[in-house]
Structure formats: structure tokens, C-alpha cells
Amino acid sequence: MAELYCDICGKGPVRAQILLEGARMLACGRCMRSGKILHRFDDEGSIKPRPAPATVGGGDEIVEGYGKIIRSAREKAGIPVAVIAERIKEKENYLKAIEQERFMPTIEVARKLEKELNIKLVEKVDKVVAPSTSGKAGFSEPTLADMIERKKGK
């Protein structure tokens, strides 16, 4: 099975899926700091790619700007984070991190927040995109990371 390579620099192994300027990308340990981490893969060896889906299916996805939506609804209702955390049985610090978009809530936590605050955080996704396996160890074309390093060097 082919090893996955970073969509930004072309090196491996992939350590996380990140959101960078609205695009979901696979990133190595160095490049994953470039965007918001959506999912961190375990450090036990390389990641095995999933086969592309046979049909375009639907799935659940957290909406963009989820932190602002949660904070706005909570403040509008006049409820402190501690109270929401107690009601949905989650840690207060975890909910604060979600509001600041340092962490993305799981679908389960998002559903609890939707119910508690009467908001919409989870949407159906019509298309499923398979991860890129096109990177190669001998990749020599300039990458986004190379361009950033060049600009910093000036």
C-alpha cells in the first residue's frame, strides 16, 4: 500500500488533516502548524490510505465558523460556558477551546450543543474526496513551504 505524503511539502509521513484557507489537506508534522488541525493521526507508523468510495455518499461535517456560532448563541441566551458544560456533560475548558476554534467538536458533542443552544452545527456532505497519494519522496518542484522559507530568508 502506498504511503501518504504531505499535500503542502510533499514529504512524509502524514501526521494530520488540516484546514488551510478553506481547503482540507493532509500535512506532515512540520506543515500541520500551517493551518487548523481537524484530525491528528496516531504516531504509530504510517497512515494507510482508505480506498476511494465507490459511490458519492453523504456524511456529517461541522460547519465553518462553528466557534462563533456557539459563542453567539450562548451569549444571546446569557448562559456561561460552565453551565453549558455541565448540561451536556463535557469539560468547560474543552468547550472554551471549541468556541475559540482551537479544537473541532466531535459530531456527538456538536449534536449536544445543537440541542442545548438550538443552533445548526452539523451539515450533510454530498461529496466525499479521497486523500491525495500523488506526492513522491523525490518531489523536486517548489512547494508552498519552500516559497515561505524563501520569503523568510530575504
N, C-alpha and C positions, 0 to 999 in steps of 0.2 A: 504494500500500500504506500502511496506517495506521502511524503511529509509535507505539511503545510508551511508556507513561508509568509513572512510579513508583507502585507499589501503596501506598506509605506517604503521600507528599505530593501525588501527582497531577501532578507536574511531569516534564518530560523533559529530556534523553533518558535512557534506562535504561543504566546502566553495569555492573550486576552482578546476579546472582541470590544472595540471602542466605537464611540460616536465622534466623528471628526467632521465639522462643518456640515452636519446633516447626513453624512454617509456612514454606514456601518462598515467597519473594516477590521480585519484580523491584524494583530500587532505583536511584535516581539517585546521582550522585557524593556528594552530601551525606548521603543517608539510608543508603547502604551501610555506613556505620560503625556503624549501629544493631544489626547482627547479625553472624553469622559468614558470611564470604564463601564461597560454594560455587563460583561461577564468575564470573570477571571477563570482560566483553565487551571487544573491542578498541575503541580510541578513534577509529577511522576511520569517522566518520559514524554514522548512526542504525542501530539494530538492526532488521532486518526480521523480523517475526513468522513463525514456522512455522505452516503450516495445521494445524488440529486433526486428529488422527489419525482415519481413517475407522472403525477398529475399536479397541477397547480392547486394547492389546497389553502385553506384558511387557518389562521391561528390567532391567538390573542397577543396584543402588543400594548405596552404602556404608551400613552400619548406624549408628544413633545410638550415641554413646559409643565410637566406634572407637579413639580415643586411649587410653582407659582399658583397653580390651580388649587392645590391642597391648602397652602397658606391663606390664600384669599378667602376660601370658603370657611376655614376655621376662624379667621379673624372676623369675618362677617357675622358668624354665629356667636362670636365672643367667647370661644372655648379655648382654654390654654392647652398647650401640647400635652402636658401631664395628664389632663382629663381624657383626651382622645386616646393616649397610650393605654391608660387604664381600661377604658371601654373596649378597645379592640385587642387587649392583652398583648401588647408589644412594648418594647422598651422606649422610653422617652427620647434618649439620645439617638436611637435608630430613626425615629420619626423626624427629629430635628435634621438629621443628615439627609433624609429623603426630601424634606422641604427645601434644603439648600442644594439639592440635586447632586450631592456627593455620592449617594447610593441610589440605585433604582429599586423601587419596591418589587417584591415578587408579585405575581398575579394574585396570589391569595391575599397578601396584605393590601394590594390595590383594591381588591373587591371589598375588603372590610372597610377601607377608607371611603369608597364609593357609597356604601350603605350608610355609614355613620354621618358623612357630610353631605349626602345627596348630590354627588358630583359624578362626572364621567371621566375615568382614568384609563379604562381598558377598551381597545377597539379591535375589531376583527381585521385581519390582514388577508388580502386576496391573493397576493403573490408571495411565493417562497423563493428566496435566492440562495443558491448553493454557494459555499465559501470558495474563494479562489485558490487554485492549486497551480497557478501558472508561474509562480516565482521559481527561480533556479538558483542553486548555490553559486554559480559562476556569473551571476547577473552583473552586467557592467554598465548599463545605461544609467545616467544620473537619476537619482530619486529625489523625492521631496526632502528627505532628511539630508541628502548631500547638498541640496540648494540652501537649506537653512544653515548648515555648517559653513558653507562658503560665504554666506552673507555675514555670519557672526565673525568670521576670520578677517573681514575687511576693516 
